[in-house]
Amino acid sequence: MAGRLATECVEISNDPSCLDQGGFWAVVNTFEGKWICARFETVIDSKLPLSNWQGVSQSWQSSQSQSVFENNVNLIREKIALGDIYQVNLCRVLTSSSNQSLLGLAGKLQKSNPAPFASYLSVPGLEIASASPELFLERKGEVIKTTPIKGTSKSDDFGEKDRAENVMIVDLMRNDFGAICVPGSVDVPRLLASESHPGLYHLVSDITGRLKSGLKWSELLSCLLPAGSISGAPKSAALKVIKEVEKIDRGPYCGVIGWVDNDQALLSVGIRIFWSNNDGKINFGTGAGITWQSDANSEWEETQLKANRLISIASGALV
């Protein structure tokens, strides 16, 4: 990730308190809250090793059909109308068959779909090839930053729904930062900026802050997880709705993927990722943020837009 290659794994823990011990840790936190922290002995500046990728030849099956997804969009809109929630990130998971290592796919993604937080991770029982465009947390000493994405379009033109949704999540993340940062230090230096990514545009904002002294990693992360951009607002109510309508575990999709090294860290939001649990299957998640202004068919089309290019790369249709 970010040009750093970690090898020689010497320790794996499911307890985030291990991050306070020092050393370089590759970190995954699933959307459901499971931790996988792997400490690596050797870390060098290097490109990802080359590996072959044959492509996925089998068809992809979605955890929600178009009709089910659109019905869920309308169900969420009904809950918003009742005042239970303001926004929910609704996701579905595409699954196909493959026994290949995802290392070759990770290299193909970095070539054909370069992303600022692209990464590859392999630990027992889990393999991830990520083309994530979204920063969950950058830490440099006591200074932290997050860059939530809310708004996706084929062109550099975002409507009021996207802008309102982005501001809503900025407010949520400012509140999360407020619990762990020095009073008065939380700032929004960039609001509603358009970023170009392969095949689409995103609307993004930056939130920064200065950490209170003496915080442990587990305390810091417990205040921020799961990421607001892929859960909803209010966060606790959105999580209940997600569990009710999606009926599956997202796993590392919409979780957090990255590294921690003492008081330095780079953690991405686990979107635009392929993952495998070494069970002969390959998975890819896609979703959309639902608000009262949402149109069910348009939200389905947004999930298609986010998935089509990367699924084509994985299937070998896009070189």
N, C-alpha and C positions, 0 to 999 in steps of 0.2 A: 504494500500500500504506500502511495506517495513516494515511490522509488526506494523504499526500504525492504530488504529481503531478510526475513528471520528464519533461521534453521536451528536444528538441534534442540528440540523441545525437551525440557528437563523436568517439567512439573505441570500438572493440570489440576485445576480446582474449580469447584462449583460455588465457592464462597468469595464474594467480591472484596472481603476484608484482606485477601491476599495481595491486592493491589498496593496496599500500604507498606508491603515488605521491600519494595524497590525492585529493580530489574525491569526488563522489557517483557510486557505481557500483551499477547494478542487476546482480544476481548470480544465475546459475543454475548449479548443479552437478548433472549427471544422476546417476542411480543407478550408472551404469557409470563415472563419474568424469570426464566431459567438462565443461570449464568454458566458460561464456559470461559475460563481464563487459562491460557496456556503460556507458560514462561519459557522464553527461548534464550539459549546461551549465546548464540552468534547472530549479530545484526549488522548487515553491511548495506552500503548504497549500491543497488544493482537492479537491473531490469528483471522481469519475471522470466524464469527459464522457459525455453521453447518446448512445446509438446504438441503432438498431433491431435486433431479433432475431426472425427468422421461425420459429424452431424447427427441429428435426431431424425430417424426415419419413420417412427411411429406417430400417429395422430396425437393431438393434445386434447385432454378432457378438462372442462372447466367445473369448478366446485359449485358454480351457479350458472344456470342457463340464462340467456338474455331475458326471458320472461320473468324468471325468479328474481334476477338482479333488479329489473325495473320495478317489480312489485315491492321489493325491499326499499328502493328509493322512495316510493310513495308512502310506505309504512313509516319511514323515518320522517318524512315531511309531516305526516299526521302527528307524530310525537313532538315535532318542533312547534306545530300549531297549538298543541296543548301546553307548551311552555316547559316541557320536561328537559329539552336539550336545545342547543343552538346550531350545532354542526356535528356531523359524524362522518368519519372516513370509512366508506364501505368498500370492502375488498373481496376479490375472488382469487383462487389459486388454480393455475393450469398445470396439469401433470401428464407426463409421457414416460415411456420406458427407455432406459439407457443404463448400461453398465460401465460406461466410459468414465475415466477420471475427468473432472471438470477443469483440470489445469490447462488443457488444450483450449477449452472454451473460454477460459479467462483471458488467455493470450489473444484469441480471436476477437473478443469484445474490446480489449484495449486497442486493437488495430482498427476495427470497423466501427466502434462506437465509443470513442475516448470519453472518459468521464473524470471529473476532478477527484473523486474518491473511489476509483476503481480498486479492487483488491481481490486477493485469492487466499483462502484459508483451508487447510486440511488438518483435521484432528480426528481421533478415533470416533467413528459414528456420525461425522458431519463434514461435508465439503461444500464450500461456497465459492461461486464466481460472481463477483459484484461489479456492476456498472453504475454505482450510486452517484447521483448528482448532488446529494443533499448532505450538508454538514449538520451533525447533531451537536457535537461539542468539540471545540478546539481549546486546549488549555496551554498557556505559556506562563508558568509560575502561578501568580494569583489572578491573572487576567483570563477571562473566559469569553467565548463567543459561540453563538448558534445562528444558523441561517435557514430558517424554515422555508420550505417551498409550499406555496398555495396559489394555484393558478397554472393551468397547462393549456397551450393553444398551438395550432398549426402555424399561426402567424404571430407577429409581434403586436398583437391587438387583444387586450383583455377587457372584458366587460365588467359591469358593476358588481356582479356576483363574485367574480374572482377577487376583485379589490377588497370587497367587504369581508370575504372569507380570510384573506391574507391578514388584514388588520385584526380580525378576531383572534387568530392564532398568535400574532405578535403580542397582543394583550395577555394571552394565556402564558406565553413564554416569559414575558416581563414579570408576571406574577410568580412563576416558578423560580426565576433568577432572584427575585426579591427575597426569597426565603433563605438563600445561601450567600448573598452578596452584601457588601458594605452598603448601608443606607445611602441613597443618593448617587451610587455609582452605576446603576443600571441605565443604559442608554440605547437608543435606536439610531445609529449613525447612517443607516441606509434603509429606506422604506419604499416598498412597491417598485423595485427595480426589475427590469426585464433582462433575462439571461437566455442566450441562444445555446441550445444543446442539439446533438444530432437528431434531426427529424422533427423537432418541436421547440417551443419556447416555454420558459417558466417564469413566474412572478415570485420574487424572493425579497426577503428583508433580513437585516442583521440586527441582532440584539447582543450587547456586550455588558460586562460587569466585572467588578473586582471582588474576589472571594473573601469572605470572613476568614480570619486566621484560625488555624487549628482544626479545620474540617477534614475528616477522613473521606477517602474515596467512596465508601459505602454510604455515608451521609449525603454527600454531594449528589450521587447518582440516584439515590432513592427519592430525592426531591424533584428530579427531572424526568424520570421514567414513568410510563412510556412517553415517547416524544409526542408533543401536542399536535404536530402536523399530521400524524398518522393515527390519532385516536379521535379527538374531537373536543368539544367544549359544551358544558363543563366536562372535564376529563373523566371523572368517576361515573357520571351518568352515561357518557358516550361508550365507555367500556362495557357497561351492562347491555346496551343496545347491540353492540358488536357481537357479543357472545350469544345474544338471543337470535340474531338474524343470520350470522355467517355459519354457525354450527360446525366449525372446524377450528383447529389450532393453526395460527399463522406461522408458528415456529420462528426462524430467524427473519422471515419476511416482516417488515415493519418494526423489527427490533433494532439493535445497535451493533455495529461491526467496526472494529478499529484496533488501536493500540494505546496502551498506557505505559509510560516510563517515568516513574517517580512523579514530579509535578508537571510533566509534559504529557499531552495526549492529543490524539486525532481520532475522533469517533464519528462515523457516518450513520445516517439513517438507512436501514436495510431495505431500500427500495431498488427496483431494477436489478434484482438478484436472482440467480439460479442456485438451487441448493439440492443436495442429495443426502439422505441418511444411510447411504451405502446399502440400500434395499432394492436396487435395480430400477429405481424411479428417479426422474429429474423433475423439479418443480420450479414454477415461476409465478410470482404474485403481481397483481395489478389492481388498482383501485381508483376511487374518486371521492372528493369531499362533497358531502350532501348538505345543502342548506335549504331554507324555505323556497329560495328562488330556483332550485334545481329542476331541470327537466329530465325525466327518467331516461329517455332515449339518448339525450345529449351526454348524460353521465356514463351510460354504457359505451357510447362512442369514444369517450375520453379513456376508458379502460382499454379499448381496442387500440387507440393511438399510442398509448404507453407500451403496449405489449407487442404490436405487430413487427416493428423493426427488430427488436431483440429476439423474438421467436424465430424470425426469418434467419437471423445470424446463427442461432443455435441449430436450426434445421438445415443449414447449408445453402439456403436459397439466396442469401445476401452475403457476398464475399467481402 
